[in-house]
Amino acid sequence: MTNIDIIVFAPLLAAIIAGLGNRMLGNTVAKAITTGALFLSCALSWPIFFGFLSGSTSTSVVPVLDLIHSGDLNVSWSLRVDALTAVMLVVVTSVSALVHLYSWGYMAEDDSQPRFFAYLSLFTFAMLMLVTADSLVQMFFGWEGVGLASYLLIGFWYHKPSANAAAIKAFVVNRVGDFGFSLGIFGTFLVFGTVSIPVILAAAPGMAGSTIGFLGGRFDTMTVLCLLLFVGAMGKSAQLGLHTWLPDAMEGPTPVSALIHAATMVTAGVFMVCRLSPMFQTSPFAMHTVTYVGAATALFAATVGTTQTDIKRVIAYSTCSQLGYMFFAAGVGAYGAAMFHLFTHAFFKALLFLGAGSVIHSMHHEQDMRHYGALRKHIPITFWTMTAGTLAITGVGIAGVFGFAGFYSKDAIIEATFASGTTSGGIAFAIAVFAALLTSFYSWRLLFLTFFGKARWAGSEHIQHAVHAHHDHPEHEHPDEEGAGSDPHAAHGPVVTGTAGYHPHESPWSMLVPLILLTLGAMFAGFLFHGPFIGAEEGAGFWKGSVYFDEHLMHAMHGVPLWVKYSATAVMLTGFAIAWWAYIKDTSIPGRFTATFRGLYAFLLNKWYFDELYDLLFVRPVFAIGRFFWKAGDVGTIDRFGPDGVAAMVVGSGAAARRLQSGYLYTYALVMLLGLSAVATWAMLR
């Protein structure tokens, strides 16, 4: 058994043992097995990654078994390891291992810990299957596996109707994207006669300019295939149009949110586009589509994030926005920059989510930032780690000296869009700079509302209820109150004191150690690895054909004008200044702003009304059709003339028969006489 076999299958084995053993094993044994398996996979993944960095490791394919032989379709289950896979291995296993460890403290009082840890490990295995895929069929297996695991984890607290609804929503929306992805796989097999990814990528340039029949017309072959595949990426990575499931996924436990947003499900779409980059390069129209969709998503999510009050939802919309950055980087051909941002984003987004979980844990699972404030002295380690995550996502740094992770990766994307020289790239550049301003604003807003200002938590009815009930259980997580009608910015109102004996408390070390380790990643991941990922010469050597690498674009990216280089830093400082002025200096500004621009505020608070639009266009008609077939078809026709009709006929005939059986002799004699008369009459007439 090779190291890659252990990396991939150790989480699966742990999931099976913990899942089947469940309470028979006990909480500690189940947690130890699953967490140990993930740390083993993580320990084996980093040497592979460093091997590609140093150039001592080359691409390899490890066969597992022959899967399908049917006509021309031959599918073998093999584990492909190249530079792109190595990046994803360290991202997935590192974040997942730390999430497992973090969950020891966060889920300590849950009654179903073995089931939770089994689901986490299954989630990780499915993602590892996806990133090591050597064929599109194997990729689809992992693709659907992460969809299943996300459904199980988002709806983990199945006794909550909101969790069940969120899990179903995620599953259904992803089925829409997966339908496009499956059509793309079918079309790719039809065109190339194989599902082997290396064979397809080698043959893709030769198909440029060819046409294929689709939906009654003829279109460019590679454009059709790439757009269908990209629909799948839109669903998994929550791009505009298929994004609505992502904020509701916050109904799952906070460690689940961190794993979904940082290392597994939402990164699958970006990985797929980069893996199939030679295909996308053959279709300029598909590239422009990826760019525009990514830019629109970044703008949408960043604007919505400025109005949210639930701490997890702010970070969720931040993820959606950052995924947009990754996609429009891929859309302009900067796949190395897209993967670099995926790499750095995994560390600081996992840090922010787990930090938010630490805040929620200390606040009796209160998630509304309006009930926070002045927490930095009560939970100092959480405060400093989340500050590091905020510095990373906003891109703080000094060129040529040192910068946090986002300073290198996000700025590289902004420079690449400008350097691309295309119209779509220019539009993406403008949106990227504006979204960076909004990112800085809502990130610092979160930090200021949570850790600075007055202690508003003393007046939270939810915290008082939790304290008086003398329990602290995840099932009492407080849902978002954005629809409550109150001003989410008015967080500095009167403070109600006197919460009986309540004091915010720092999280246990099982939660703090992952935060500290992720802080190191948020601080140094960009500084240490920007050369291999986006360096013109180093990058070409590192990627080694695992993704399409445009050296010319990388050279141009590093040669953009100074105003372009400093634009991200300028808007970062501007966003920080606005947030500081509105939430520290003059806290009346947010309330006055929302009162002045009520229409804009309502539009953003209600997430551009996408949910309402989809409810009107899809949900209500589907329910109406369902009710019609239920009432008119099932009940009115099938039941009426089927089982219900037959039963009614039996009951009616039985009632009639009972009336005839009176028990009186003269009644039976009369019936006999009538019968004889009828027979005699019939005989005479005949």
N, C-alpha and C positions, 0 to 999 in steps of 0.2 A: 504494500500500500504506500503510495506517494504522499508527500506533504499536502498536495492540492486535494487529494481524496479526503484526507483528514479534515482539512479546512472546510470543505463543503459538507461532508456527511456527519461530522461530529455534532453540529446543531440538530440535525434530523434525528440522530440516535438519542440525543438528550431529550428532544421533544417527545419522542415515542415513549421513553422510559417514564418521564414526568407525567405525561398525559395518561398513560395506562395505569401507572402506579398510583397517581393522584394522592388521595388522602391516606392510602395504605402506606405510602412512603413517608408522609409527613411533610410539613412545610420546609423544614431545614434541609432535608435530603434532596427534595425536588429542586430547591433553589441552588443548592451546591452543585448538583449534576449539570443543570443547564448553564449556570454562570461559569463553572469550570470549563465546560465544552467551548463556550464562546471565548474565554481568555486563551484557551489552547489554540483556537483558530486564529485569534488575533496575533498571538506570539509567532505563529508560522507564516502569517501574511506579510509582516513587516520585512523580513529578510528577502522575500521575493521582490517587494517594491524597491528596496535598496539595491538589489541585484540589477534591476533595470536602470536605476539611476546611475550606477557605476559602469554599466555596459557589460557586466560579467554574465548576465542572464539573457537568454534569447527566447523567442516565441516557442512554445511547446504545446502539443495536444496530447492529452492523456485519455485513451479510450476506456470506456466503462462497459458498454455492451451494445449490441446491434438491436435497434428498437423496432423499426418498421421496414419491411420489404414488401411492396405492393406495386406491381407493374414497374413504372419508371421511378417511383418514389422510394428512395432508400435513405433511411434516417438512422444514423448511429448516435448513441449517447456518448459524447466526448466532452472533456473539460479543456477549454482553450485558455491558455495563459499567455498574455502579451502585456505590453505596457499599460494599455487601457484597462485590461482586467486587473492588473496589479494595483492600479489606483483605486478601483472600486473595491477590491478585496480589503485594503487597509481602511477605507471609509466605512464599509459595511461592518466589518468585524470589530473595529475599534469602538465605534459609536454604540453598536449593539452590546458589546461586552460591558461598557460603562453604564448603559441603560439597565442591563441586568443587575449590576451591582447597586445602582441607585434605587432600583425597585425593592431591594431588601428593606430599606427604610420606609420608602413611600407606601408600599403595599403591606406593611407589617401587620396591620389590623384587619386585612381582608380575609374572608373565610375561604376563598378559592385561589390561594396562592399557587399551588401546583398547576392548576389549569392556566393561570395567567402566564407563568413562566414557560409552560409548554407552548402556548401560543406565540410568545416572543421568539422562542427558538425556531419554531416552524416558520415564522415570518422571515427570520434571518436566512434559513436554509433556502426558501423560495427565491430570495433576492440573490443569493450566491449561485443558485442554478441559472438565474437569468444572466448574470454578468460573466459566467464561464461558458455560456452557450457557444457551440460551434456550428449550430444550425438554427434556422428560424423556428422550427418546430420545438426544439428544446428551449429557445427563448420564450416562445409562447407558453410553454409549460410553467416556467418561472413567472412569467407575466401574470398568468391566471392564479398562480400560487400566492403571490403577494396580494392579489385582489381578495382571495378567500381569507387569508390571514388578517387583512385589514378589516374585513367584515366581522370576523370573530372578535378582534380586539376593540374596535370602535363600539361594538355592542356588548362588550364584556360585562358591564353592569346591566344585564338584560331585564332586570326588574324595573328599570327606568324606561318609560315609554319614549322619552326623548332620545335615549341611547339606541333603542331599537330602530326608531325612525331614521336617525343619522346613519346607522349601519346599512339599512336598506337603501337609503339615498346614495351613499357611496357606491354600493354594489350596482345599482341600476345605472347611474351615470357612467360608471366605468364600463358597463356592458355596451353602451353606445360607442365609446371609443374603441373597445375591443372588437366590435363588429367591423369597424373600418380597418383595424390592424389585421384581422383574420382575412378580410378581402385582399389586403395588400400582400399577405403571405401567399394566398391562392394565386393571385396575379403574377407574383414573382416566380412561383413554380411553373406557371403556364408559359412565361416568357423564357426563363433560363433552364427549365427542365431539371432543376435541383433546388434544394433548400439549404445546401451547404453555404455558409456565409462567405468563406474565402473564395469559393468558386464564383459566387454571384458578384462579389466585389471586383474580382479580376475581369469578369466579362462585362460589367456595367458600362465602361466607356464605349465599348463597341455597339451598344444599343442606343447611343445618343442619336437623336434625329429620327428614329423609327416611330411608327404609329401603331396603335392598337384600338380595336373596336371596344367601345364602352358606352353603355346607356344609349345605344342607338346612333352613336356618332364615332368618328375616328379622332383620336387625340394622341399627343406625344406620349410614347410608352413610359418613359421614365418619370414624366410629370405625374401621370395617373398613379403609378406604383408608389412614388414618394409621398404624394398627398394622402393616399389611403393609409400608408404606414404612419404618417404624421398625425392622422386623426387618432390613432391609438396613443401616440405620445401626448396629445392634447388631453386625453382622458386621464391617463396615469399621472401626468405632471400638472394637472389642473390649470390648463391654459384657458383663456377667455372663451366662454361658451360652454365649456365642460368643467368649469371651476367650482360649481356651486356646492359640490360635496365636501370640499376641503375645510371651510370654516366649521361646518357641522361635525366634522371628525373630532373636534375638541371635546365631544361628549365622552370619549374614551379616557382612561386614566392618563395623566400627564406624561409618564414615561412612553406611552404609546404614541402620543403626539410628537415627542422628540424623535422617536425612531422613524415614524412615517415621514416627517418633514426634513430630517437631516440626512438619513442614510439609505432608506429603502424605497418605498413606493414612489414618491414624487420625483426621485432622481432617475427612475427607470426610463422615462421618456427621453430625457436628455442623453442618457447613456446610449439608447437605441439610435437616436439621430447621429450621434458621433460614431458609433460602431458602423453604421451604414453610410458614413459620410461620402465615400466614393460614388454611391448611388445618387445622393442629393446633389453632388457637384455637377452631374450631367444635366440637371434641370434648373436653369435660372429662375423659372417661374416658381418652382417649389421652394427654392432658396428665399426668394422675395416673400413668399407666403409665410415661411417660418419666421422671417424677420419681422413682418408686420404683426403677426399674431403675438409674438414675444413682446414687442414694443407695446401693443395695446394692453396686454396682460400686466406688464410692469406699471403702466400708467393707472389702470383701473385699480389694482390692488393697493398701490401706494396711496391713492386718494382716499380709498375706503378706510385704510388703516389709521388715518388721522382722526377719525371720529369714534372709533370703537372704545368701549370702556372695560370690556373683559380682557384681562391681561393676556390670556392665551389666544384670543382672537386677534389682538394686535399683532402678535408674533406670527400667527397663521397667515394673515394677509401679507405680512412681510415676506414669508416664504414664497407665496404666490408671486409677489413682485420680483423677488430675486431669481425665481425660475424663469421669469420673462427675460431677465438679463442673459441667462444662460442660453436661451433659445435664440435671441436675436444675435448673440455672438456667433452661434453656429450658423445662423442665417447669412451672415456676411463672410463666412468661411473661416472664422477664428475658432476652430474646434478646440485647439489647445487652451485658449483663454476660457472657453465655456467649461471645459473639464477642470481647469484650475479654480474657477469660481465654485464649481460643484465641490471640489476638494476642500477649499477653505470654508465655504458655507456650512459644510457638514459639522465642523468643529464649533463655529460660533453660534450656529442656529441650535445645535444640540445643547450648548451651554445656556443659551437664552431660555429655551424651553424647560430645561431641568432647573435653571435658576428660578423661573416662574413657579415651577412646582414646589421649590423650597419655600418661596413666599407664600404660596397657597397653603402649604403644610403648616407654616407658622401662624397663619391667620385663620385656622379652623376651616380651611377649604373655602374661604371667601375669595372670589375671583374678580370682583368689581373694584377697579382701581380708585373709584370714588370713596371707598372705605379703607384706603391705605393711608400712607403719609408718615413721615418721620420714622421710618423703619431701619434706617442705616445704623443706628446705634444698638438696635435690638438684635439684628441679624447681620453683623458686619461682614462675615465671610461671604454670605450670599450677595450682599451689596457690592463688594469689591469684584467678585467674579462676574456678576451681571454688568458691572461697569466696564470690565474688560471686553465682554461680549458686545456691548454697545459701541465701544471704541473700534471694535473689529468690523461690525456691520456698517458703521458710518464711514469707515475708511480713513481713520486718523493716522497720519504719518508724515515724515519729512523725507522728500526724495533724496536718495543717496545716503541717508543716515539709517533710519529705521521706520517701519510702519507696521501697524496691526494687519491682520490677514486681509481684510477687505480693501485696504489701501493698495495692495498689489493686484488682486484679482479683479475687483470691480472697476478700478481705474483702467486696467488693461482692456477690459471690454469697451469702456467708453472711448478709449483711444483707437481701438480696432474698428469700431463703427465709423468713426471719422475718417480713418485711413483707407477704408474700403472704397471710397470714392463713388459709391452708388447712391441713387436717390433714396432707396430704402434704407441704406446705411446712414445717410444724413438725417432722415426722419428719426431713426432709432437713436442716433446720437443726441438729438434735441430732447427726446423723451427720456433718455437715460440720465441726462443731466438734471432735468426737472424731477424725475423720480428719486434721484440721489438727494435732492433738497428735501423732498417729502420724507424720505427714509430717515434722514437726520432728525427732522422735526418730530416724527412720531416715536422714534427710538428714545430720544432724550425726554420727550413728553412722558413716556412710560417710566423712565428712571426717576424723573422729578416727582410725578404723582405718587410713585410707590415709596420712595426713600426720603423725600424732602417735604418741606412744608409742615402743616399742622397734623397732629395725630388724629385722623378722622375715623380710625378703626374703632375707637371707643364707642362711637355712636351707631355702629352697624348692628341692626336687629338680628342679622344672620349669625354674627359672632356671639352676640349675647345669648341667642337661642342655643348655640353649640356649647357655650360655657355652662349655661344653666342645665343643659341636658347631660353634662359630664361625659361627653364622648367626642371622639375625633375620628370619623370613619369616612372613607372615600365616597361612600354611597350618598353622602350629604353634600357633594360638590354643588356649589351654587351656580345655576345656569346664568347665562348672560341676560342682563336686564335692558338691553339696548332698546327694546320696544316698550319700555315702561312709560314713556312719555316725558320723563324728566330730562333735564339738560345734562348730558354726560360730561360736559366740560365744567359744570359748576361743582367742582370738587372741594372748594374751600369755604363751604358754608359753616354754620354753627356746629360746634363739636359737642356731642353729648357725652359727658364723662360718667364714670361710676360703674363701668362694667365689672361685675363682681370678681375681683381677684385676677382679672385676665392680663397677661403680659405676653406679647409675641416672643417666640422662642426660636433659637437657631435649630436647624435640622440635625439629625444624627450624622455621625461621620460616614456611614455607608452612603449617604446622599452628598456629603460635602467633598469627599475624595474624588468622585467623578467630576464634580464642578471644578476642582482645582486642576485636575489633569486636562480637562477641556479648555480651561483658561490658558494653559501653555500652548495648546493648539491654536487658539484664537490669537495669541500674541505672536507666535513664531512660524506658523505654517506658511504664511506668505513670504516672509523674509528668507526662510531657508530654501524654499522650493520654487521660487518664481523663475529661476534660470532654466531648469529642465522643462518646465511646463510651457513657458512663453518666450524663452530666449530663441533668437533666430537660428543660431547654430546648435546650441544645446538641445533645443526642442526637437529639431529634426533628428538628432541622434537618439533622444529619449523615446519619442513616439514610434520610430522604426516601422512606419507603415501601418501601425495599428489604427490610426486615424489619418484622414487627409490633412497634411500639414503644409500650409502655404508660407514658405519662407519669405517670399516677396512681401506678403501682407504683414508678417511679423517685423520685417525691417522697416516697412512704412509706418507701422504702429509706434515704433520707438523714435521715429523721426517727425512726429506731428508737431505743430507749433506749440510754443510754451503756453499760450492761453488755453489750448485744449488740455494740456497736461495738468494745468492748475484749476481747470473748471470744476472738477469733482471736489477738490479741497475747498474752493470758494463757496460752493453751495452747501458743503458739509458744515462749514462755519456759520453760514447764514441760517441754516436750519437749527443749529444749536442755539444761536442768538435769539431766534424767534421763540423757541421753546422755553428758554430761560426767562425771557421777558414776560411771557404769558403765564407761566406756571410757577415762577419764583418771584419776579420783580413786581408785577401787577396782575394779580390773579383774577381781576374783573374782566380782563381782555377776552378770554374765551366766551364768557356769557354774552358780552356785548357783540362779539362777532357773530355768534349763532343767532342772536336776536335780529341783527341787521340783514344777514343772508340766510333767512329761514329756508328758502327754496333749495339753495345749494346744499345747506346742511342736511336737510331731509333726504335729498337725492343721494348724498354720500352715506349717511347713516343707514339708509335702506339698501345699500350695496348696488346702486344704480338700478334698483327694482328688477333685477334679474330673476329672483325667486318668484316675485309676483307675476312677471311676464310668463315664465315657464308654467306657473300654476294655471294661468289663463289659457295658454296655448296647448299645453300637453296634459297636465294633471286632471283638470276638470273634465275635458272631453273624454279622457280615458275612463275616468270614474263614471261619467254619464253612460258611455257605451257598456261598461261593465254592469251598471245597474239595469240597463235595458235588457241585456242578455240574461241577467239573473231573474228579473221580474217577469219579462215577457217570454223568454226562452225556457229557462230552467223551471221556474215555478209555474208560469202561465201555460206552458205547452207540455214539456216533458213530464213534470210531476202531475199535471192535471189529467193528461190522457195516459200516462204511464202508471207508475205505482199508486199514486193517489186515486186515479180514475178506476183502476181495477179493484182497489180496496173499497171504494165507494159502491161499485157495482155489486160486490160480494155482500156488503152490509145491506144494501137495498133489497137484493134478492132474498137474503136471509130474513129480513123483516117481513117481506111478503109471504114467505113460506111459514113463518110463525103465525101469521094471521089465519092461514088456511087450517092449521092444525089446532082446531078448537077443543077436541076431546069429546064432543057430543055426538051420539049415534045418529040422530036425525040429520045432522049436518053432513055426515059422510054418506047417508042414504040419499039425500038430495043431490049431492055431487054425482053419485053413481047413476041416478035417474037421468040427470042432465047429460051425462056421458053416453048412456044408452040411447037417449033420444037423438043426440048428435050423430052417433054411429048409424042409427036406423035411417035418419034423414039422408045422410051421405050415400047409403046403400040404395035407397029408393031413387034418388036423383041420378045415380050412375046407371 
